[in-house]
Amino acid sequence: MIRAFLVDDEDLALRRLSRLLTESGRVTVAGTSNDPMDAIAWLSSNEVDVVFLDIEMPGMNGFEMLGMLDPQPTVIFTTAYNQYALKAFEVNSVDYLMKPVDQDQLKRALKKLERLGMGTARPDAAELMRKLAAALSQRNSPEFPDRIAASRVGEKVQYVELSRVTHFFAEDKVTYAATKVKNHMVDHTIAELELNLDPRKFFRVHRATIVNLGWILETDSWFGGGALVRLKDEKKTELAVARDRVRGLKEKLGF
């Protein structure tokens, strides 16, 4: 069994990850903490095979915390921000998990962990940690676009403010940004939009749909474990939520 320690300032995320790891049957959760300093104290006197570590935490980010551990453990980062993926692999990260974490992501990470083996970080990891922590402290939050290029007529490009977009949807291999006025054709796939939109404001509820969380009026349970969301637009637009995205949506909405 893999011995793991979990660090995340969000209690809900911590409980969810602990449950998923336990249900995997391959991991023993040796401890958890939502306070980086408490985690440092625990890890300084206890050995584990891997640390599941959140990157964005108030007071001390995950890179800073890992840089204070000697020796540094093998780590799997958890984050809501995809831009940290490459940075995570620069250090002794076996993998990274995008929130909300699901079983498929977890299976991939555990398989990779078992294949590569478990141990301590490479010698130059401490210096990388200091550089990453310094870079991260210069920006309190990642930068995301506030508008998107839409309709093109010749050389003219129309831009749409993302705050006006109720949702994005794909239809007949074309992606649209829906607003109260019209649907704007955009030159991005749903997968590309998911990677580049602010995850605090947008959430992919279906393989072909991303919703602006600020435009959600209400949710309804649906047959087969799925759900529906109704938007605040005049038509009270209804969007289907895939079964495997319901839990993540609830977490984003805070229930």
C-alpha positions as CSV (number, residue, x, y, z in Angstrom):
1,M,0.0,0.0,0.0
2,I,1.2,3.5,-0.8
3,R,1.4,5.8,2.2
4,A,0.2,9.3,1.4
5,F,-0.1,12.6,3.1
6,L,-2.6,15.2,1.8
7,V,-2.3,19.0,2.0
8,D,-5.1,21.4,0.8
9,D,-6.5,24.5,2.4
10,E,-10.0,23.5,1.2
11,D,-11.7,21.1,3.6
12,L,-14.1,19.8,0.9
13,A,-11.3,19.1,-1.6
14,L,-9.3,17.4,1.2
15,R,-12.1,15.1,2.1
16,R,-12.9,14.3,-1.5
17,L,-9.3,13.4,-2.3
18,S,-9.0,11.3,0.9
19,R,-12.2,9.4,0.0
20,L,-11.1,8.7,-3.6
21,L,-7.6,7.5,-2.5
22,T,-9.2,5.2,0.1
23,E,-11.7,3.8,-2.4
24,S,-8.8,3.1,-4.8
25,G,-7.7,0.3,-2.5
26,R,-4.1,1.1,-3.2
27,V,-3.4,4.0,-0.8
28,T,-3.3,4.4,2.9
29,V,-3.9,8.1,3.9
30,A,-1.4,8.5,6.7
31,G,-2.6,12.1,7.5
32,T,-4.1,15.3,6.1
33,S,-3.7,19.0,6.8
34,N,-5.2,22.3,5.5
35,D,-2.3,24.3,7.1
36,P,1.1,24.2,5.3
37,M,3.0,24.9,8.5
38,D,1.3,22.0,10.3
39,A,2.0,19.8,7.3
40,I,5.7,20.7,7.4
41,A,5.9,19.8,11.1
42,W,4.2,16.5,10.5
43,L,6.3,15.6,7.5
44,S,9.5,16.5,9.2
45,S,9.0,13.7,11.7
46,N,7.0,11.1,9.6
47,E,7.8,9.3,6.4
48,V,5.4,8.8,3.6
49,D,5.7,7.6,0.0
50,V,4.0,10.6,-1.6
51,V,2.5,14.0,-0.8
52,F,-0.6,15.2,-2.6
53,L,-0.1,18.9,-2.4
54,D,-2.3,21.9,-3.4
55,I,-0.4,24.7,-5.2
56,E,-2.6,27.7,-4.4
57,M,-2.9,28.2,-0.7
58,P,-3.2,31.4,1.4
59,G,-0.1,32.4,3.3
60,M,2.2,29.8,1.7
61,N,1.9,28.2,-1.7
62,G,2.7,24.5,-2.4
63,F,6.1,25.3,-4.0
64,E,7.1,27.3,-0.9
65,M,6.0,24.6,1.4
66,L,7.9,21.9,-0.5
67,G,11.0,24.0,-0.6
68,M,11.0,24.0,3.2
69,L,11.1,20.2,3.5
70,D,14.4,18.4,3.7
71,P,14.6,15.9,2.3
72,Q,11.8,16.8,-0.2
73,P,9.3,14.0,-0.8
74,T,7.8,12.8,-4.0
75,V,4.8,14.9,-4.8
76,I,1.7,14.9,-6.8
77,F,0.3,18.4,-7.2
78,T,-3.4,19.3,-7.2
79,T,-4.5,22.5,-8.8
80,A,-7.4,24.3,-10.4
81,Y,-5.1,26.1,-12.8
82,N,-3.7,24.2,-15.8
83,Q,-0.8,26.7,-16.3
84,Y,1.0,25.1,-13.4
85,A,1.3,21.7,-15.1
86,L,4.6,22.3,-16.7
87,K,6.0,23.9,-13.6
88,A,4.9,20.9,-11.6
89,F,6.9,18.6,-13.8
90,E,10.1,20.7,-13.4
91,V,10.3,19.6,-9.8
92,N,10.0,16.1,-8.4
93,S,6.4,15.8,-9.4
94,V,5.2,12.4,-10.5
95,D,2.0,13.9,-11.9
96,Y,-0.6,16.7,-11.3
97,L,-4.3,16.4,-10.8
98,M,-6.7,19.1,-12.0
99,K,-9.5,19.9,-9.6
100,P,-12.1,18.6,-9.2
101,V,-10.1,15.4,-9.0
102,D,-11.8,12.3,-10.5
103,Q,-11.1,8.6,-10.4
104,D,-9.6,8.4,-13.9
105,Q,-7.0,11.1,-13.1
106,L,-6.2,9.4,-9.8
107,K,-5.7,6.0,-11.4
108,R,-3.3,7.5,-14.0
109,A,-1.3,9.2,-11.3
110,L,-1.1,6.2,-9.0
111,K,0.0,4.0,-11.9
112,K,2.7,6.4,-12.9
113,L,3.8,6.6,-9.2
114,E,4.1,2.9,-9.0
115,R,6.0,2.6,-12.3
116,L,8.5,5.3,-11.5
117,G,9.0,4.3,-7.9
118,M,8.8,6.4,-4.7
119,G,11.5,8.3,-3.0
120,T,12.9,11.7,-2.4
121,A,13.4,14.6,-4.7
122,R,16.5,15.0,-7.0
123,P,19.3,17.2,-5.7
124,D,18.5,20.3,-7.7
125,A,14.8,20.4,-6.7
126,A,15.4,22.8,-3.8
127,E,16.7,25.5,-6.1
128,L,13.8,24.9,-8.5
129,M,11.4,25.3,-5.6
130,R,12.9,28.6,-4.7
131,K,12.6,29.9,-8.2
132,L,9.0,28.7,-8.6
133,A,8.0,30.1,-5.2
134,A,9.5,33.5,-6.1
135,A,7.7,33.5,-9.5
136,L,4.4,32.5,-8.0
137,S,4.6,35.1,-5.2
138,Q,4.9,37.9,-7.8
139,R,1.4,37.0,-9.1
140,N,-1.3,36.4,-6.6
141,S,-3.5,34.8,-9.3
142,P,-3.0,33.5,-12.8
143,E,-3.9,35.8,-15.7
144,F,-6.9,34.8,-17.8
145,P,-8.5,36.7,-20.8
146,D,-11.5,38.9,-20.2
147,R,-12.7,38.8,-23.8
148,I,-12.6,36.5,-26.7
149,A,-12.2,36.9,-30.5
150,A,-15.5,36.0,-32.2
151,S,-17.0,36.9,-35.6
152,R,-14.5,37.7,-38.3
153,V,-15.4,39.7,-41.5
154,G,-12.4,40.1,-43.7
155,E,-9.7,41.7,-41.6
156,K,-12.2,42.9,-39.0
157,V,-12.4,40.9,-35.7
158,Q,-15.2,41.3,-33.2
159,Y,-14.4,40.8,-29.5
160,V,-16.9,39.6,-26.9
161,E,-16.6,40.3,-23.2
162,L,-16.5,37.0,-21.4
163,S,-18.7,38.4,-18.7
164,R,-21.5,38.6,-21.3
165,V,-21.0,35.0,-22.4
166,T,-23.6,32.7,-20.7
167,H,-22.1,29.5,-22.0
168,F,-20.0,28.0,-24.8
169,F,-21.3,25.1,-26.9
170,A,-20.2,23.0,-29.8
171,E,-22.6,22.1,-32.6
172,D,-21.8,20.5,-36.0
173,K,-18.0,20.9,-35.3
174,V,-18.4,24.6,-34.7
175,T,-18.0,26.3,-31.3
176,Y,-20.2,29.2,-30.2
177,A,-20.1,31.8,-27.4
178,A,-23.7,32.4,-26.4
179,T,-24.8,35.8,-25.1
180,K,-28.2,37.3,-24.4
181,V,-28.2,38.9,-27.9
182,K,-26.7,36.3,-30.2
183,N,-24.4,33.3,-30.6
184,H,-20.9,34.2,-31.7
185,M,-18.8,31.8,-33.6
186,V,-15.4,31.4,-32.0
187,D,-12.2,29.8,-33.4
188,H,-11.6,27.4,-30.4
189,T,-12.6,24.0,-29.5
190,I,-14.4,23.3,-26.2
191,A,-11.2,21.5,-25.0
192,E,-9.1,24.5,-25.8
193,L,-11.5,26.9,-24.0
194,E,-11.5,24.7,-20.9
195,L,-7.7,25.0,-20.6
196,N,-7.7,28.8,-21.2
197,L,-10.7,30.1,-19.3
198,D,-10.7,31.1,-15.7
199,P,-11.8,27.9,-13.8
200,R,-13.2,30.1,-11.0
201,K,-15.8,31.5,-13.5
202,F,-16.3,28.7,-16.1
203,F,-16.9,25.0,-15.8
204,R,-17.3,22.3,-18.4
205,V,-20.6,20.6,-17.7
206,H,-20.6,18.4,-20.7
207,R,-18.2,17.3,-23.5
208,A,-19.8,20.0,-25.7
209,T,-20.7,22.7,-23.2
210,I,-18.9,25.1,-20.8
211,V,-21.1,27.3,-18.6
212,N,-20.4,30.7,-17.1
213,L,-21.0,30.0,-13.4
214,G,-22.1,33.5,-12.8
215,W,-25.1,33.0,-15.1
216,I,-26.5,29.9,-13.4
217,L,-29.9,30.5,-11.9
218,E,-30.7,27.1,-10.5
219,T,-29.9,23.4,-10.9
220,D,-32.2,20.3,-11.1
221,S,-31.4,16.7,-10.6
222,W,-32.0,14.7,-13.8
223,F,-32.4,11.0,-14.7
224,G,-29.5,8.7,-14.8
225,G,-27.5,10.7,-12.2
226,G,-27.1,13.8,-14.4
227,A,-28.5,17.2,-13.9
228,L,-29.8,20.4,-15.6
229,V,-28.7,23.9,-15.0
230,R,-31.0,26.9,-15.9
231,L,-29.4,30.2,-16.8
232,K,-30.4,33.7,-15.9
233,D,-31.0,34.7,-19.5
234,E,-34.5,35.6,-20.7
235,K,-35.1,32.2,-22.2
236,K,-34.0,30.4,-19.0
237,T,-31.8,28.3,-21.1
238,E,-31.4,24.7,-19.9
239,L,-28.0,22.9,-20.2
240,A,-27.4,19.2,-19.5
241,V,-24.8,18.3,-17.0
242,A,-23.1,15.0,-17.6
243,R,-23.2,12.5,-14.7
244,D,-19.5,12.6,-14.1
245,R,-19.5,16.4,-13.9
246,V,-22.3,16.8,-11.4
247,R,-20.1,16.5,-8.3
248,G,-17.5,18.9,-9.7
249,L,-20.2,21.5,-10.5
250,K,-21.7,21.3,-7.0
251,E,-18.2,21.9,-5.5
252,K,-17.8,24.9,-7.8
253,L,-21.2,26.3,-6.7
254,G,-20.4,25.6,-3.0
255,F,-22.8,22.8,-2.1
